[in-house]
């Protein structure tokens, strides 16, 4: 799942070196939380107007996780 997030986000940002993705252990409901950190200047590119790009990234993640019977959540920080 990290590779999927990285592939999507690398195409959006200018500073590819600033991308970090951390993964939490599944919580009691089985949800895996991913934390995405990008450079402050690239934050708008990742979130998009009215959050449309962030919403699209989360949709793609959920679709990929559903194939593996997982539940995921993305937090952009």
mmCIF file of the N, C-alpha and C atoms, coordinates in Angstrom:
data_MODEL
# 
_entry.id   MODEL 
# 
loop_
_atom_site.group_PDB 
_atom_site.id 
_atom_site.type_symbol 
_atom_site.label_atom_id 
_atom_site.label_alt_id 
_atom_site.label_comp_id 
_atom_site.label_asym_id 
_atom_site.label_entity_id 
_atom_site.label_seq_id 
_atom_site.pdbx_PDB_ins_code 
_atom_site.Cartn_x 
_atom_site.Cartn_y 
_atom_site.Cartn_z 
_atom_site.occupancy 
_atom_site.B_iso_or_equiv 
_atom_site.pdbx_formal_charge 
_atom_site.auth_seq_id 
_atom_site.auth_comp_id 
_atom_site.auth_asym_id 
_atom_site.auth_atom_id 
_atom_site.pdbx_PDB_model_num 
ATOM 1   N N  . UNK A 1 1  ? 0.826   -1.190 0.000  1.00 0.00 ? 1  UNK A N  1 
ATOM 2   C CA . UNK A 1 1  ? 0.000   0.000  0.000  1.00 0.00 ? 1  UNK A CA 1 
ATOM 3   C C  . UNK A 1 1  ? 0.875   1.260  0.000  1.00 0.00 ? 1  UNK A C  1 
ATOM 4   N N  . UNK A 1 2  ? 2.016   1.186  0.690  1.00 0.00 ? 2  UNK A N  1 
ATOM 5   C CA . UNK A 1 2  ? 2.918   2.341  0.702  1.00 0.00 ? 2  UNK A CA 1 
ATOM 6   C C  . UNK A 1 2  ? 3.395   2.670  -0.712 1.00 0.00 ? 2  UNK A C  1 
ATOM 7   N N  . UNK A 1 3  ? 3.659   1.630  -1.492 1.00 0.00 ? 3  UNK A N  1 
ATOM 8   C CA . UNK A 1 3  ? 4.140   1.840  -2.854 1.00 0.00 ? 3  UNK A CA 1 
ATOM 9   C C  . UNK A 1 3  ? 3.080   2.530  -3.703 1.00 0.00 ? 3  UNK A C  1 
ATOM 10  N N  . UNK A 1 4  ? 1.826   2.182  -3.485 1.00 0.00 ? 4  UNK A N  1 
ATOM 11  C CA . UNK A 1 4  ? 0.726   2.811  -4.218 1.00 0.00 ? 4  UNK A CA 1 
ATOM 12  C C  . UNK A 1 4  ? 0.639   4.296  -3.882 1.00 0.00 ? 4  UNK A C  1 
ATOM 13  N N  . UNK A 1 5  ? 0.696   4.626  -2.608 1.00 0.00 ? 5  UNK A N  1 
ATOM 14  C CA . UNK A 1 5  ? 0.651   6.033  -2.188 1.00 0.00 ? 5  UNK A CA 1 
ATOM 15  C C  . UNK A 1 5  ? 1.832   6.789  -2.767 1.00 0.00 ? 5  UNK A C  1 
ATOM 16  N N  . UNK A 1 6  ? 3.011   6.198  -2.671 1.00 0.00 ? 6  UNK A N  1 
ATOM 17  C CA . UNK A 1 6  ? 4.223   6.853  -3.166 1.00 0.00 ? 6  UNK A CA 1 
ATOM 18  C C  . UNK A 1 6  ? 4.141   7.096  -4.668 1.00 0.00 ? 6  UNK A C  1 
ATOM 19  N N  . UNK A 1 7  ? 3.643   6.136  -5.416 1.00 0.00 ? 7  UNK A N  1 
ATOM 20  C CA . UNK A 1 7  ? 3.538   6.287  -6.869 1.00 0.00 ? 7  UNK A CA 1 
ATOM 21  C C  . UNK A 1 7  ? 2.593   7.427  -7.239 1.00 0.00 ? 7  UNK A C  1 
ATOM 22  N N  . UNK A 1 8  ? 1.509   7.561  -6.519 1.00 0.00 ? 8  UNK A N  1 
ATOM 23  C CA . UNK A 1 8  ? 0.543   8.629  -6.808 1.00 0.00 ? 8  UNK A CA 1 
ATOM 24  C C  . UNK A 1 8  ? 1.112   9.988  -6.427 1.00 0.00 ? 8  UNK A C  1 
ATOM 25  N N  . UNK A 1 9  ? 1.663   10.081 -5.225 1.00 0.00 ? 9  UNK A N  1 
ATOM 26  C CA . UNK A 1 9  ? 2.112   11.367 -4.696 1.00 0.00 ? 9  UNK A CA 1 
ATOM 27  C C  . UNK A 1 9  ? 3.350   11.880 -5.415 1.00 0.00 ? 9  UNK A C  1 
ATOM 28  N N  . UNK A 1 10 ? 4.240   10.988 -5.846 1.00 0.00 ? 10 UNK A N  1 
ATOM 29  C CA . UNK A 1 10 ? 5.450   11.432 -6.549 1.00 0.00 ? 10 UNK A CA 1 
ATOM 30  C C  . UNK A 1 10 ? 5.119   12.207 -7.816 1.00 0.00 ? 10 UNK A C  1 
ATOM 31  N N  . UNK A 1 11 ? 4.034   11.858 -8.460 1.00 0.00 ? 11 UNK A N  1 
ATOM 32  C CA . UNK A 1 11 ? 3.631   12.567 -9.669 1.00 0.00 ? 11 UNK A CA 1 
ATOM 33  C C  . UNK A 1 11 ? 3.037   13.938 -9.400 1.00 0.00 ? 11 UNK A C  1 
ATOM 34  N N  . UNK A 1 12 ? 2.702   14.211 -8.160 1.00 0.00 ? 12 UNK A N  1 
ATOM 35  C CA . UNK A 1 12 ? 2.042   15.473 -7.824 1.00 0.00 ? 12 UNK A CA 1 
ATOM 36  C C  . UNK A 1 12 ? 2.989   16.533 -7.266 1.00 0.00 ? 12 UNK A C  1 
ATOM 37  N N  . UNK A 1 13 ? 4.008   16.109 -6.541 1.00 0.00 ? 13 UNK A N  1 
ATOM 38  C CA . UNK A 1 13 ? 4.827   17.061 -5.791 1.00 0.00 ? 13 UNK A CA 1 
ATOM 39  C C  . UNK A 1 13 ? 6.091   17.468 -6.543 1.00 0.00 ? 13 UNK A C  1 
ATOM 40  N N  . UNK A 1 14 ? 6.655   18.593 -6.134 1.00 0.00 ? 14 UNK A N  1 
ATOM 41  C CA . UNK A 1 14 ? 7.925   19.078 -6.679 1.00 0.00 ? 14 UNK A CA 1 
ATOM 42  C C  . UNK A 1 14 ? 9.108   18.451 -5.934 1.00 0.00 ? 14 UNK A C  1 
ATOM 43  N N  . UNK A 1 15 ? 9.023   18.432 -4.588 1.00 0.00 ? 15 UNK A N  1 
ATOM 44  C CA . UNK A 1 15 ? 10.113  17.943 -3.745 1.00 0.00 ? 15 UNK A CA 1 
ATOM 45  C C  . UNK A 1 15 ? 9.859   16.482 -3.377 1.00 0.00 ? 15 UNK A C  1 
ATOM 46  N N  . UNK A 1 16 ? 10.337  15.573 -4.214 1.00 0.00 ? 16 UNK A N  1 
ATOM 47  C CA . UNK A 1 16 ? 10.098  14.148 -4.003 1.00 0.00 ? 16 UNK A CA 1 
ATOM 48  C C  . UNK A 1 16 ? 10.870  13.598 -2.802 1.00 0.00 ? 16 UNK A C  1 
ATOM 49  N N  . UNK A 1 17 ? 11.950  14.265 -2.411 1.00 0.00 ? 17 UNK A N  1 
ATOM 50  C CA . UNK A 1 17 ? 12.751  13.819 -1.276 1.00 0.00 ? 17 UNK A CA 1 
ATOM 51  C C  . UNK A 1 17 ? 12.041  14.036 0.056  1.00 0.00 ? 17 UNK A C  1 
ATOM 52  N N  . UNK A 1 18 ? 11.064  14.937 0.087  1.00 0.00 ? 18 UNK A N  1 
ATOM 53  C CA . UNK A 1 18 ? 10.378  15.265 1.335  1.00 0.00 ? 18 UNK A CA 1 
ATOM 54  C C  . UNK A 1 18 ? 9.211   14.331 1.634  1.00 0.00 ? 18 UNK A C  1 
ATOM 55  N N  . UNK A 1 19 ? 8.924   13.399 0.748  1.00 0.00 ? 19 UNK A N  1 
ATOM 56  C CA . UNK A 1 19 ? 7.794   12.497 0.955  1.00 0.00 ? 19 UNK A CA 1 
ATOM 57  C C  . UNK A 1 19 ? 8.174   11.424 1.973  1.00 0.00 ? 19 UNK A C  1 
ATOM 58  N N  . UNK A 1 20 ? 7.383   11.324 3.037  1.00 0.00 ? 20 UNK A N  1 
ATOM 59  C CA . UNK A 1 20 ? 7.550   10.229 3.994  1.00 0.00 ? 20 UNK A CA 1 
ATOM 60  C C  . UNK A 1 20 ? 6.179   9.640  4.276  1.00 0.00 ? 20 UNK A C  1 
ATOM 61  N N  . UNK A 1 21 ? 6.137   8.329  4.356  1.00 0.00 ? 21 UNK A N  1 
ATOM 62  C CA . UNK A 1 21 ? 4.896   7.619  4.626  1.00 0.00 ? 21 UNK A CA 1 
ATOM 63  C C  . UNK A 1 21 ? 5.147   6.682  5.797  1.00 0.00 ? 21 UNK A C  1 
ATOM 64  N N  . UNK A 1 22 ? 4.363   6.847  6.857  1.00 0.00 ? 22 UNK A N  1 
ATOM 65  C CA . UNK A 1 22 ? 4.462   5.957  8.002  1.00 0.00 ? 22 UNK A CA 1 
ATOM 66  C C  . UNK A 1 22 ? 3.156   5.193  8.134  1.00 0.00 ? 22 UNK A C  1 
ATOM 67  N N  . UNK A 1 23 ? 3.265   4.025  8.708  1.00 0.00 ? 23 UNK A N  1 
ATOM 68  C CA . UNK A 1 23 ? 2.108   3.126  8.816  1.00 0.00 ? 23 UNK A CA 1 
ATOM 69  C C  . UNK A 1 23 ? 1.927   2.725  10.267 1.00 0.00 ? 23 UNK A C  1 
ATOM 70  N N  . UNK A 1 24 ? 0.710   2.873  10.771 1.00 0.00 ? 24 UNK A N  1 
ATOM 71  C CA . UNK A 1 24 ? 0.400   2.429  12.126 1.00 0.00 ? 24 UNK A CA 1 
ATOM 72  C C  . UNK A 1 24 ? -0.055  0.977  12.088 1.00 0.00 ? 24 UNK A C  1 
ATOM 73  N N  . UNK A 1 25 ? 0.078   0.313  13.203 1.00 0.00 ? 25 UNK A N  1 
ATOM 74  C CA . UNK A 1 25 ? -0.445  -1.050 13.317 1.00 0.00 ? 25 UNK A CA 1 
ATOM 75  C C  . UNK A 1 25 ? -1.967  -0.998 13.272 1.00 0.00 ? 25 UNK A C  1 
ATOM 76  N N  . UNK A 1 26 ? -2.601  -2.055 12.810 1.00 0.00 ? 26 UNK A N  1 
ATOM 77  C CA . UNK A 1 26 ? -4.078  -2.051 12.765 1.00 0.00 ? 26 UNK A CA 1 
ATOM 78  C C  . UNK A 1 26 ? -4.673  -1.824 14.150 1.00 0.00 ? 26 UNK A C  1 
ATOM 79  N N  . UNK A 1 27 ? -5.703  -0.978 14.214 1.00 0.00 ? 27 UNK A N  1 
ATOM 80  C CA . UNK A 1 27 ? -6.349  -0.718 15.496 1.00 0.00 ? 27 UNK A CA 1 
ATOM 81  C C  . UNK A 1 27 ? -7.340  -1.833 15.803 1.00 0.00 ? 27 UNK A C  1 
ATOM 82  N N  . UNK A 1 28 ? -8.142  -1.657 16.850 1.00 0.00 ? 28 UNK A N  1 
ATOM 83  C CA . UNK A 1 28 ? -9.052  -2.719 17.282 1.00 0.00 ? 28 UNK A CA 1 
ATOM 84  C C  . UNK A 1 28 ? -10.124 -3.044 16.237 1.00 0.00 ? 28 UNK A C  1 
ATOM 85  N N  . UNK A 1 29 ? -10.379 -2.117 15.315 1.00 0.00 ? 29 UNK A N  1 
ATOM 86  C CA . UNK A 1 29 ? -11.352 -2.361 14.248 1.00 0.00 ? 29 UNK A CA 1 
ATOM 87  C C  . UNK A 1 29 ? -10.686 -2.896 12.986 1.00 0.00 ? 29 UNK A C  1 
ATOM 88  N N  . UNK A 1 30 ? -9.376  -3.067 13.007 1.00 0.00 ? 30 UNK A N  1 
ATOM 89  C CA . UNK A 1 30 ? -8.647  -3.595 11.857 1.00 0.00 ? 30 UNK A CA 1 
ATOM 90  C C  . UNK A 1 30 ? -8.282  -2.555 10.821 1.00 0.00 ? 30 UNK A C  1 
ATOM 91  N N  . UNK A 1 31 ? -8.360  -1.266 11.177 1.00 0.00 ? 31 UNK A N  1 
ATOM 92  C CA . UNK A 1 31 ? -8.049  -0.185 10.241 1.00 0.00 ? 31 UNK A CA 1 
ATOM 93  C C  . UNK A 1 31 ? -6.568  0.169  10.347 1.00 0.00 ? 31 UNK A C  1 
ATOM 94  N N  . UNK A 1 32 ? -5.900  0.184  9.204  1.00 0.00 ? 32 UNK A N  1 
ATOM 95  C CA . UNK A 1 32 ? -4.488  0.570  9.138  1.00 0.00 ? 32 UNK A CA 1 
ATOM 96  C C  . UNK A 1 32 ? -4.437  2.043  8.734  1.00 0.00 ? 32 UNK A C  1 
ATOM 97  N N  . UNK A 1 33 ? -3.768  2.863  9.542  1.00 0.00 ? 33 UNK A N  1 
ATOM 98  C CA . UNK A 1 33 ? -3.678  4.296  9.273  1.00 0.00 ? 33 UNK A CA 1 
ATOM 99  C C  . UNK A 1 33 ? -2.314  4.600  8.676  1.00 0.00 ? 33 UNK A C  1 
ATOM 100 N N  . UNK A 1 34 ? -2.327  5.266  7.511  1.00 0.00 ? 34 UNK A N  1 
ATOM 101 C CA . UNK A 1 34 ? -1.106  5.719  6.861  1.00 0.00 ? 34 UNK A CA 1 
ATOM 102 C C  . UNK A 1 34 ? -1.006  7.227  7.046  1.00 0.00 ? 34 UNK A C  1 
ATOM 103 N N  . UNK A 1 35 ? 0.187   7.699  7.399  1.00 0.00 ? 35 UNK A N  1 
ATOM 104 C CA . UNK A 1 35 ? 0.440   9.131  7.582  1.00 0.00 ? 35 UNK A CA 1 
ATOM 105 C C  . UNK A 1 35 ? 1.358   9.583  6.452  1.00 0.00 ? 35 UNK A C  1 
ATOM 106 N N  . UNK A 1 36 ? 0.896   10.542 5.660  1.00 0.00 ? 36 UNK A N  1 
ATOM 107 C CA . UNK A 1 36 ? 1.659   11.063 4.537  1.00 0.00 ? 36 UNK A CA 1 
ATOM 108 C C  . UNK A 1 36 ? 2.175   12.448 4.885  1.00 0.00 ? 36 UNK A C  1 
ATOM 109 N N  . UNK A 1 37 ? 3.477   12.632 4.792  1.00 0.00 ? 37 UNK A N  1 
ATOM 110 C CA . UNK A 1 37 ? 4.113   13.922 5.038  1.00 0.00 ? 37 UNK A CA 1 
ATOM 111 C C  . UNK A 1 37 ? 4.756   14.392 3.742  1.00 0.00 ? 37 UNK A C  1 
ATOM 112 N N  . UNK A 1 38 ? 4.452   15.614 3.336  1.00 0.00 ? 38 UNK A N  1 
ATOM 113 C CA . UNK A 1 38 ? 5.086   16.219 2.162  1.00 0.00 ? 38 UNK A CA 1 
ATOM 114 C C  . UNK A 1 38 ? 5.598   17.597 2.568  1.00 0.00 ? 38 UNK A C  1 
ATOM 115 N N  . UNK A 1 39 ? 6.389   18.206 1.695  1.00 0.00 ? 39 UNK A N  1 
ATOM 116 C CA . UNK A 1 39 ? 6.892   19.552 1.958  1.00 0.00 ? 39 UNK A CA 1 
ATOM 117 C C  . UNK A 1 39 ? 5.718   20.523 2.037  1.00 0.00 ? 39 UNK A C  1 
ATOM 118 N N  . UNK A 1 40 ? 5.873   21.550 2.821  1.00 0.00 ? 40 UNK A N  1 
ATOM 119 C CA . UNK A 1 40 ? 4.795   22.526 3.024  1.00 0.00 ? 40 UNK A CA 1 
ATOM 120 C C  . UNK A 1 40 ? 4.350   23.156 1.705  1.00 0.00 ? 40 UNK A C  1 
ATOM 121 N N  . UNK A 1 41 ? 5.302   23.383 0.790  1.00 0.00 ? 41 UNK A N  1 
ATOM 122 C CA . UNK A 1 41 ? 4.957   24.001 -0.494 1.00 0.00 ? 41 UNK A CA 1 
ATOM 123 C C  . UNK A 1 41 ? 4.108   23.068 -1.361 1.00 0.00 ? 41 UNK A C  1 
ATOM 124 N N  . UNK A 1 42 ? 4.229   21.769 -1.151 1.00 0.00 ? 42 UNK A N  1 
ATOM 125 C CA . UNK A 1 42 ? 3.507   20.786 -1.960 1.00 0.00 ? 42 UNK A CA 1 
ATOM 126 C C  . UNK A 1 42 ? 2.175   20.370 -1.352 1.00 0.00 ? 42 UNK A C  1 
ATOM 127 N N  . UNK A 1 43 ? 1.857   20.866 -0.186 1.00 0.00 ? 43 UNK A N  1 
ATOM 128 C CA . UNK A 1 43 ? 0.636   20.458 0.497  1.00 0.00 ? 43 UNK A CA 1 
ATOM 129 C C  . UNK A 1 43 ? -0.606  20.756 -0.348 1.00 0.00 ? 43 UNK A C  1 
ATOM 130 N N  . UNK A 1 44 ? -0.639  21.903 -0.986 1.00 0.00 ? 44 UNK A N  1 
ATOM 131 C CA . UNK A 1 44 ? -1.787  22.267 -1.817 1.00 0.00 ? 44 UNK A CA 1 
ATOM 132 C C  . UNK A 1 44 ? -1.942  21.364 -3.022 1.00 0.00 ? 44 UNK A C  1 
ATOM 133 N N  . UNK A 1 45 ? -0.836  20.902 -3.560 1.00 0.00 ? 45 UNK A N  1 
ATOM 134 C CA . UNK A 1 45 ? -0.896  19.998 -4.718 1.00 0.00 ? 45 UNK A CA 1 
ATOM 135 C C  . UNK A 1 45 ? -1.475  18.645 -4.330 1.00 0.00 ? 45 UNK A C  1 
ATOM 136 N N  . UNK A 1 46 ? -1.158  18.194 -3.130 1.00 0.00 ? 46 UNK A N  1 
ATOM 137 C CA . UNK A 1 46 ? -1.633  16.886 -2.688 1.00 0.00 ? 46 UNK A CA 1 
ATOM 138 C C  . UNK A 1 46 ? -3.099  16.948 -2.266 1.00 0.00 ? 46 UNK A C  1 
ATOM 139 N N  . UNK A 1 47 ? -3.496  18.048 -1.654 1.00 0.00 ? 47 UNK A N  1 
ATOM 140 C CA . UNK A 1 47 ? -4.885  18.170 -1.194 1.00 0.00 ? 47 UNK A CA 1 
ATOM 141 C C  . UNK A 1 47 ? -5.802  18.556 -2.347 1.00 0.00 ? 47 UNK A C  1 
ATOM 142 N N  . UNK A 1 48 ? -5.386  19.490 -3.172 1.00 0.00 ? 48 UNK A N  1 
ATOM 143 C CA . UNK A 1 48 ? -6.203  19.896 -4.315 1.00 0.00 ? 48 UNK A CA 1 
ATOM 144 C C  . UNK A 1 48 ? -7.302  20.873 -3.916 1.00 0.00 ? 48 UNK A C  1 
ATOM 145 N N  . UNK A 1 49 ? -7.978  21.386 -4.919 1.00 0.00 ? 49 UNK A N  1 
ATOM 146 C CA . UNK A 1 49 ? -9.073  22.321 -4.661 1.00 0.00 ? 49 UNK A CA 1 
ATOM 147 C C  . UNK A 1 49 ? -10.218 21.581 -3.989 1.00 0.00 ? 49 UNK A C  1 
ATOM 148 N N  . UNK A 1 50 ? -10.632 22.102 -2.856 1.00 0.00 ? 50 UNK A N  1 
ATOM 149 C CA . UNK A 1 50 ? -11.717 21.541 -2.051 1.00 0.00 ? 50 UNK A CA 1 
ATOM 150 C C  . UNK A 1 50 ? -11.456 20.084 -1.678 1.00 0.00 ? 50 UNK A C  1 
ATOM 151 N N  . UNK A 1 51 ? -10.181 19.686 -1.637 1.00 0.00 ? 51 UNK A N  1 
ATOM 152 C CA . UNK A 1 51 ? -9.818  18.343 -1.214 1.00 0.00 ? 51 UNK A CA 1 
ATOM 153 C C  . UNK A 1 51 ? -10.081 17.256 -2.233 1.00 0.00 ? 51 UNK A C  1 
ATOM 154 N N  . UNK A 1 52 ? -10.254 17.614 -3.473 1.00 0.00 ? 52 UNK A N  1 
ATOM 155 C CA . UNK A 1 52 ? -10.609 16.624 -4.492 1.00 0.00 ? 52 UNK A CA 1 
ATOM 156 C C  . UNK A 1 52 ? -9.500  15.609 -4.747 1.00 0.00 ? 52 UNK A C  1 
ATOM 157 N N  . UNK A 1 53 ? -8.257  16.063 -4.791 1.00 0.00 ? 53 UNK A N  1 
ATOM 158 C CA . UNK A 1 53 ? -7.152  15.134 -5.050 1.00 0.00 ? 53 UNK A CA 1 
ATOM 159 C C  . UNK A 1 53 ? -6.968  14.202 -3.859 1.00 0.00 ? 53 UNK A C  1 
ATOM 160 N N  . UNK A 1 54 ? -7.036  14.749 -2.650 1.00 0.00 ? 54 UNK A N  1 
ATOM 161 C CA . UNK A 1 54 ? -6.911  13.913 -1.456 1.00 0.00 ? 54 UNK A CA 1 
ATOM 162 C C  . UNK A 1 54 ? -8.022  12.870 -1.412 1.00 0.00 ? 54 UNK A C  1 
ATOM 163 N N  . UNK A 1 55 ? -9.209  13.263 -1.766 1.00 0.00 ? 55 UNK A N  1 
ATOM 164 C CA . UNK A 1 55 ? -10.337 12.334 -1.784 1.00 0.00 ? 55 UNK A CA 1 
ATOM 165 C C  . UNK A 1 55 ? -10.121 11.242 -2.819 1.00 0.00 ? 55 UNK A C  1 
ATOM 166 N N  . UNK A 1 56 ? -9.573  11.601 -3.980 1.00 0.00 ? 56 UNK A N  1 
ATOM 167 C CA . UNK A 1 56 ? -9.304  10.624 -5.030 1.00 0.00 ? 56 UNK A CA 1 
ATOM 168 C C  . UNK A 1 56 ? -8.224  9.632  -4.591 1.00 0.00 ? 56 UNK A C  1 
ATOM 169 N N  . UNK A 1 57 ? -7.185  10.122 -3.915 1.00 0.00 ? 57 UNK A N  1 
ATOM 170 C CA . UNK A 1 57 ? -6.127  9.240  -3.417 1.00 0.00 ? 57 UNK A CA 1 
ATOM 171 C C  . UNK A 1 57 ? -6.716  8.258  -2.412 1.00 0.00 ? 57 UNK A C  1 
ATOM 172 N N  . UNK A 1 58 ? -7.557  8.742  -1.515 1.00 0.00 ? 58 UNK A N  1 
ATOM 173 C CA . UNK A 1 58 ? -8.176  7.862  -0.517 1.00 0.00 ? 58 UNK A CA 1 
ATOM 174 C C  . UNK A 1 58 ? -9.075  6.824  -1.174 1.00 0.00 ? 58 UNK A C  1 
ATOM 175 N N  . UNK A 1 59 ? -9.778  7.201  -2.241 1.00 0.00 ? 59 UNK A N  1 
ATOM 176 C CA . UNK A 1 59 ? -10.652 6.263  -2.948 1.00 0.00 ? 59 UNK A CA 1 
ATOM 177 C C  . UNK A 1 59 ? -9.836  5.145  -3.587 1.00 0.00 ? 59 UNK A C  1 
ATOM 178 N N  . UNK A 1 60 ? -8.729  5.501  -4.223 1.00 0.00 ? 60 UNK A N  1 
ATOM 179 C CA . UNK A 1 60 ? -7.867  4.495  -4.848 1.00 0.00 ? 60 UNK A CA 1 
ATOM 180 C C  . UNK A 1 60 ? -7.285  3.568  -3.785 1.00 0.00 ? 60 UNK A C  1 
ATOM 181 N N  . UNK A 1 61 ? -6.899  4.125  -2.645 1.00 0.00 ? 61 UNK A N  1 
ATOM 182 C CA . UNK A 1 61 ? -6.360  3.313  -1.553 1.00 0.00 ? 61 UNK A CA 1 
ATOM 183 C C  . UNK A 1 61 ? -7.389  2.318  -1.040 1.00 0.00 ? 61 UNK A C  1 
ATOM 184 N N  . UNK A 1 62 ? -8.614  2.785  -0.845 1.00 0.00 ? 62 UNK A N  1 
ATOM 185 C CA . UNK A 1 62 ? -9.665  1.889  -0.353 1.00 0.00 ? 62 UNK A CA 1 
ATOM 186 C C  . UNK A 1 62 ? -9.940  0.770  -1.343 1.00 0.00 ? 62 UNK A C  1 
ATOM 187 N N  . UNK A 1 63 ? -9.907  1.084  -2.630 1.00 0.00 ? 63 UNK A N  1 
ATOM 188 C CA . UNK A 1 63 ? -10.135 0.059  -3.645 1.00 0.00 ? 63 UNK A CA 1 
ATOM 189 C C  . UNK A 1 63 ? -9.021  -0.985 -3.614 1.00 0.00 ? 63 UNK A C  1 
ATOM 190 N N  . UNK A 1 64 ? -7.786  -0.543 -3.470 1.00 0.00 ? 64 UNK A N  1 
ATOM 191 C CA . UNK A 1 64 ? -6.667  -1.474 -3.385 1.00 0.00 ? 64 UNK A CA 1 
ATOM 192 C C  . UNK A 1 64 ? -6.711  -2.310 -2.119 1.00 0.00 ? 64 UNK A C  1 
ATOM 193 N N  . UNK A 1 65 ? -7.118  -1.698 -1.028 1.00 0.00 ? 65 UNK A N  1 
ATOM 194 C CA . UNK A 1 65 ? -7.194  -2.418 0.247  1.00 0.00 ? 65 UNK A CA 1 
ATOM 195 C C  . UNK A 1 65 ? -8.332  -3.428 0.235  1.00 0.00 ? 65 UNK A C  1 
ATOM 196 N N  . UNK A 1 66 ? -9.413  -3.123 -0.459 1.00 0.00 ? 66 UNK A N  1 
ATOM 197 C CA . UNK A 1 66 ? -10.558 -4.030 -0.519 1.00 0.00 ? 66 UNK A CA 1 
ATOM 198 C C  . UNK A 1 66 ? -10.176 -5.344 -1.197 1.00 0.00 ? 66 UNK A C  1 
ATOM 199 N N  . UNK A 1 67 ? -9.243  -5.286 -2.136 1.00 0.00 ? 67 UNK A N  1 
ATOM 200 C CA . UNK A 1 67 ? -8.780  -6.513 -2.796 1.00 0.00 ? 67 UNK A CA 1 
ATOM 201 C C  . UNK A 1 67 ? -8.085  -7.444 -1.812 1.00 0.00 ? 67 UNK A C  1 
ATOM 202 N N  . UNK A 1 68 ? -7.469  -6.868 -0.773 1.00 0.00 ? 68 UNK A N  1 
ATOM 203 C CA . UNK A 1 68 ? -6.749  -7.656 0.228  1.00 0.00 ? 68 UNK A CA 1 
ATOM 204 C C  . UNK A 1 68 ? -7.546  -7.822 1.514  1.00 0.00 ? 68 UNK A C  1 
ATOM 205 N N  . UNK A 1 69 ? -8.829  -7.470 1.474  1.00 0.00 ? 69 UNK A N  1 
ATOM 206 C CA . UNK A 1 69 ? -9.703  -7.536 2.656  1.00 0.00 ? 69 UNK A CA 1 
ATOM 207 C C  . UNK A 1 69 ? -9.128  -6.740 3.824  1.00 0.00 ? 69 UNK A C  1 
ATOM 208 N N  . UNK A 1 70 ? -8.642  -5.542 3.538  1.00 0.00 ? 70 UNK A N  1 
ATOM 209 C CA . UNK A 1 70 ? -8.094  -4.651 4.559  1.00 0.00 ? 70 UNK A CA 1 
ATOM 210 C C  . UNK A 1 70 ? -8.918  -3.378 4.593  1.00 0.00 ? 70 UNK A C  1 
ATOM 211 N N  . UNK A 1 71 ? -8.764  -2.639 5.679  1.00 0.00 ? 71 UNK A N  1 
ATOM 212 C CA . UNK A 1 71 ? -9.368  -1.318 5.802  1.00 0.00 ? 71 UNK A CA 1 
ATOM 213 C C  . UNK A 1 71 ? -8.229  -0.334 6.036  1.00 0.00 ? 71 UNK A C  1 
ATOM 214 N N  . UNK A 1 72 ? -8.217  0.745  5.259  1.00 0.00 ? 72 UNK A N  1 
ATOM 215 C CA . UNK A 1 72 ? -7.131  1.723  5.372  1.00 0.00 ? 72 UNK A CA 1 
ATOM 216 C C  . UNK A 1 72 ? -7.695  3.133  5.519  1.00 0.00 ? 72 UNK A C  1 
ATOM 217 N N  . UNK A 1 73 ? -6.847  3.999  6.063  1.00 0.00 ? 73 UNK A N  1 
ATOM 218 C CA . UNK A 1 73 ? -7.179  5.407  6.235  1.00 0.00 ? 73 UNK A CA 1 
ATOM 219 C C  . UNK A 1 73 ? -5.905  6.194  5.958  1.00 0.00 ? 73 UNK A C  1 
ATOM 220 N N  . UNK A 1 74 ? -6.032  7.307  5.244  1.00 0.00 ? 74 UNK A N  1 
ATOM 221 C CA . UNK A 1 74 ? -4.877  8.157  4.920  1.00 0.00 ? 74 UNK A CA 1 
ATOM 222 C C  . UNK A 1 74 ? -5.027  9.490  5.611  1.00 0.00 ? 74 UNK A C  1 
ATOM 223 N N  . UNK A 1 75 ? -4.005  9.870  6.344  1.00 0.00 ? 75 UNK A N  1 
ATOM 224 C CA . UNK A 1 75 ? -3.954  11.192 6.962  1.00 0.00 ? 75 UNK A CA 1 
ATOM 225 C C  . UNK A 1 75 ? -2.819  11.962 6.300  1.00 0.00 ? 75 UNK A C  1 
ATOM 226 N N  . UNK A 1 76 ? -3.142  13.126 5.771  1.00 0.00 ? 76 UNK A N  1 
ATOM 227 C CA . UNK A 1 76 ? -2.140  13.980 5.114  1.00 0.00 ? 76 UNK A CA 1 
ATOM 228 C C  . UNK A 1 76 ? -1.715  15.043 6.118  1.00 0.00 ? 76 UNK A C  1 
ATOM 229 N N  . UNK A 1 77 ? -0.434  15.052 6.428  1.00 0.00 ? 77 UNK A N  1 
ATOM 230 C CA . UNK A 1 77 ? 0.068   15.973 7.446  1.00 0.00 ? 77 UNK A CA 1 
ATOM 231 C C  . UNK A 1 77 ? 1.199   16.805 6.908  1.00 0.00 ? 77 UNK A C  1 
# 
